[in-house]
């Protein structure tokens, strides 16, 4: 890993991500990303001898709540407050998302 992140590397990453950065953004991100990479390098130097690998931060297992039915909102009240609802069908109408 290079010891110093360069402006050209930040510009290359920005190009790959299709980002348009101003000159001040390039300077800011160069400094910030260099600090992040330096911190990641510091973390990699930590001695983890004797620390078992884990797949999750919590080791006590899943904390599931009891699955029990509870009352929900009244459909007519909810549809009354929804803009452009199809009340007869019991449906919300939302804009198409593409």
C-alpha positions in Angstrom: 0.0 0.0 0.0 1.4 3.4 -0.9 2.4 5.6 2.0 0.6 8.7 0.7 -2.6 9.0 -1.3 -2.2 11.2 -4.3 -4.6 13.6 -5.9 -4.3 11.5 -9.1 -5.6 8.5 -7.2 -8.5 10.4 -5.8 -9.3 11.7 -9.3 -9.1 8.2 -10.7 -11.5 6.9 -8.0 -13.9 9.8 -8.7 -13.8 9.1 -12.4 -14.6 5.4 -11.8 -17.5 6.4 -9.5 -18.7 9.0 -12.1 -18.3 11.8 -9.6 -17.5 15.4 -10.5 -15.3 17.0 -7.9 -14.2 20.6 -7.6 -10.6 21.3 -6.9 -11.4 22.0 -3.2 -13.3 18.6 -3.0 -10.2 16.8 -4.4 -8.0 18.4 -1.8 -10.4 17.6 1.0 -11.0 14.0 -0.1 -7.3 13.4 -0.6 -6.6 14.4 3.0 -9.6 12.6 4.4 -9.1 9.3 2.5 -5.4 9.4 3.4 -6.3 9.6 7.1 -8.8 6.7 6.7 -6.2 4.6 5.0 -3.6 5.4 7.7 -6.1 4.5 10.4 -6.8 1.2 8.6 -3.1 0.5 8.5 -2.8 1.1 12.2 -5.7 -1.3 12.9 -4.0 -4.0 10.8 -0.9 -3.7 13.1 -2.9 -4.7 16.2 -1.8 -8.0 17.7 -4.8 -10.3 17.5 -3.0 -13.4 18.7 -5.3 -15.5 20.8 -8.5 -13.7 19.6 -10.9 -16.2 18.0 -12.3 -15.2 14.6 -16.0 -14.2 14.8 -18.7 -13.6 12.2 -20.7 -11.2 14.4 -20.0 -8.6 17.0 -22.4 -10.3 19.4 -21.5 -13.7 20.6 -24.5 -14.5 22.7 -26.7 -15.6 19.7 -29.8 -14.0 18.2 -32.1 -12.1 20.5 -35.5 -12.9 19.1 -38.7 -11.6 20.6 -41.7 -13.8 21.0 -43.8 -13.8 17.9 -47.3 -12.9 19.0 -50.2 -11.2 17.1 -50.9 -7.6 18.0 -53.6 -5.2 16.8 -52.6 -3.1 13.8 -53.9 0.2 12.4 -57.4 0.5 11.3 -57.4 0.2 7.5 -60.2 2.7 6.9 -58.5 5.3 9.1 -55.2 4.8 7.4 -56.6 5.0 3.9 -58.6 8.1 4.8 -55.4 9.9 5.6 -53.5 8.5 2.5 -53.4 10.8 -0.6 -54.8 9.1 -3.8 -55.8 5.9 -2.0 -58.0 3.3 -3.7 -60.3 2.9 -0.7 -62.6 0.3 -2.3 -59.6 -1.9 -3.0 -57.9 -1.1 0.3 -54.7 0.0 -1.5 -52.3 2.9 -1.4 -51.4 4.4 -4.8 -47.7 5.5 -5.0 -45.7 7.1 -7.9 -44.0 4.7 -10.2 -40.3 4.2 -9.2 -37.8 3.2 -11.9 
